[in-house]
Amino acid sequence: MARPRRAVRNVQAPKNGPILAGMDTMPPLDPFSPSPGAAPLDPGLTRRGLLRAGVLTGGGLVALAVAACAKPAGAAWTFGPTGSSEPAAAGSPSPTSTAPSAAPTAAASPAMSHAPSASAAPPATDHDANAKAVVDRFLGGESASYPIGNQPLEPRLDGGVKVFELTIDEIEHRIDAVLPPVAALGYNKSWPGPRLTVTEGDKVRAIFKNNLKESTGVHFHGQRLPNAMDGVPHITQEPIPPGGSFTYEFTARTPGSHMYHSHHNATDQVGRGLLGAFIVQPKAPADRYDRLYGATQDIVWISNDTLGGFTINGRGFPATAPIVAKLGDKIVIRFMNEGQMTHPWHLHGVPMRVVARDGFPLGSAAFSCDTLGVNPGERWDVVIDCDEPGAWAFHCHILQHAEGMDGMYGMVTALVIQDATAATQLRLAGAPAFACVIPTKV
């Protein structure tokens, strides 16, 4: 069955900036705010030259991308943009509707289609124009237009206990600047929820207030917990009712990369955004990634594949941000899969050194690869030596999750490794800079 054509995919972006028409305007939050006084892109700089030099300058970014797809009313759920027989039209208006999309449910799963349309590909000129339009939006800094999730939440101290207070909320969430917002869920009104970071041995108290119209429960995935704190309604606790609260108390025993998420109506609730990162730093400072590997960035990368399609940290290409590093840097990425499918992450240009799985160090079993499959529920930590300058594609290698007849979408971003000389020349020429500081210490 041919899928309905979506005109928004043919929007041609301005060559020197993102398409923002029709989006909800909101002030960008750190760490995605453009550097003060950044000049517009110099028209004399070619797009190819910018890519070669690693134009997007600044500090590190948490870069995670989202699928550009929403379920049309009365249609089967499909992922990925469709082809079009019309050429891209510069300045085409974005949709005027801002009504949230209907949330997917478990009953809709059998109707999901992840394969590209079987219809004939559009003429090459159409594909090229559409593909360039989304890349121009990415290079124009579309990601900087949005607040982001995954922000660290500082606990308050109650004696020797670290206390986190979170709400569970209904939210409207934008996948990118063109698609209308979707009816999502979030902890503290963000998708992903706040990043909770503690140290091995800390006593933790996490208080969740349920502002939803339905019940829920919270599971700290990967932690060794007292049974009563495991967060599975009807097994270890009663559901948290609308308007109710539940307090989870435990000692952080398992260091490494972990998650917290709903464990009640989970296909729907996790699929709509009830997910977040729970990082337990090793008690010994020498075992932490900044000391152990000299990491200058510690990046959380949470994938999902339900509401809004294929997402990384709740956004989709071209609204994903590049990971920006300097030549010679070492960075850590913590892959976390909160979706229902495997996603093999492929990095062009430089290999990844895989050092931990599900929070457990691999030690002498560490290995190098350029494509790493991450199954649902798994966490893999990798170290990347940024030793090859350029803008390197970084994407899921199930191709239907990353690219179609209208170009790239969904689980795509880039690792931009700056050569110091080229970056300085581009800044002097007026190239934009996106600044971000990602804490690497507790």
C-alpha positions, 0 to 999 in steps of 0.5 A, a space after each residue: 500500500 502506498 503511503 500518503 505523501 507528506 509535503 513537509 518533506 519537500 521544504 527547502 531550507 535557506 542555504 544559510 540557516 534552519 527552517 523555523 517557520 511554524 515552530 513554537 518559539 522558545 528561548 534555547 537553553 544551555 548547552 545549546 545556546 549559540 555563542 554570544 555575538 556569533 556572526 551569520 555564516 559567510 556566503 563565501 564559504 562552501 558547504 563542502 568546505 565547511 564539512 571538511 573543516 568541521 565548521 560547527 565549532 564550540 564545546 561538547 554537545 549531547 547529540 542524539 537524533 529523532 525519527 521524523 515521522 508521526 501517525 496520520 489519523 486512520 492510517 497504519 503507523 509508518 516510520 520514515 519520510 516518503 518519496 515525492 514526485 514534486 521538486 523541493 520548493 524553497 520557502 514552502 510553508 510549514 504546517 499550520 496545525 499544532 495539534 499533538 499527534 495521537 500516541 501509539 499504543 501496543 495495539 498499533 504495533 503489528 501495523 508498524 512498517 519499517 521498510 521504505 515505500 515500494 514505489 519508484 524513487 523520485 527523480 534524482 534532482 528531487 532526491 538531491 534537493 530534498 536531501 540537501 534541504 535537511 542537511 542545510 537545516 542540520 548545518 544551520 543549527 536547528 538543534 539550537 532552537 530547542 531546550 533539551 532533556 538529559 540535563 543534570 538534576 542536582 540533589 538536595 541533601 537530607 543528612 547523608 541522603 541524596 534526594 531527587 524530586 521529580 514530577 511525571 507530566 504530560 507534555 507537548 514535544 517537538 521532534 524537529 522544526 517542521 513536524 507538529 508537536 506530539 503528545 508526549 510524557 516527561 519526567 520534570 516535563 522533559 524527554 529524556 528526563 533529567 540525568 541523575 548522577 550519584 556515586 557508588 555507595 550513596 544513599 538515594 531517595 527519589 520522590 516521584 509525583 504523578 501528574 498524569 491522568 493514569 497510574 504509573 510506576 518507576 523502575 531503576 534499570 540495572 540497579 541492585 535494589 531492595 525488592 520493595 523498591 524495584 518499581 513493578 506495580 502489582 508485584 513490588 508496589 501498588 501503581 502510583 495513582 494520578 495525583 499520588 507520589 511514591 518514594 524510592 530509597 536505596 543505596 547505589 550499589 552498581 556503578 556504571 550507566 543505568 536508566 530509570 523508566 516507567 514499568 507500568 503500561 510501559 510500551 506506551 509510557 516509555 515509548 512516549 518519553 518516560 525515560 532517563 539516565 541514572 549514572 553511578 560513578 565509581 567510588 574510586 576517582 581513578 576508575 571514573 572515565 575522566 581519570 581512567 581515559 582522560 575523557 573530556 566529554 561524557 555523553 548520554 545517548 538514549 534511543 527510542 523508536 516509538 512516538 515520533 519514530 526513531 529518536 535519539 534523546 528525543 529529537 530527530 535529524 535534522 534537529 539533532 546536534 553534532 557532537 563537537 570535539 577538538 583534534 586529540 580529544 577523547 570522548 565517552 558515549 553511553 549508549 542506552 536503548 529504551 526502544 523496542 528494536 536493536 539499533 547498530 550505531 555506526 561511526 564514520 572515520 574513527 573507531 569506537 573502543 567498547 569498554 563497558 556493557 550494562 555498567 560492567 567494565 569489560 577490562 581485558 575483553 574490551 574491543 574496538 569496532 565501527 558498528 555497535 549493536 545495542 539491544 533494547 534495555 542494554 547500555 554500552 559505553 565507548 571511548 572515541 579517540 578524536 584523531 581524524 579531523 572532519 565532520 563524520 556521519 554517526 547513525 543507526 545502520 538499519 538504513 530505514 531508521 536513518 535515510 530514505 528517498 527524501 534524504 536523512 532523517 531519524 537516527 542521524 547526527 555527526 561527530 565534528 572533530 575540529 582541527 584547531 587551525 581550520 576552526 580558527 580560520 572559520 571563526 574569523 570568517 564568521 562561521 557560527 559557533 555552538 557552545 556547550 559544556 557537558 560536566 564530566 564529574 559528579 
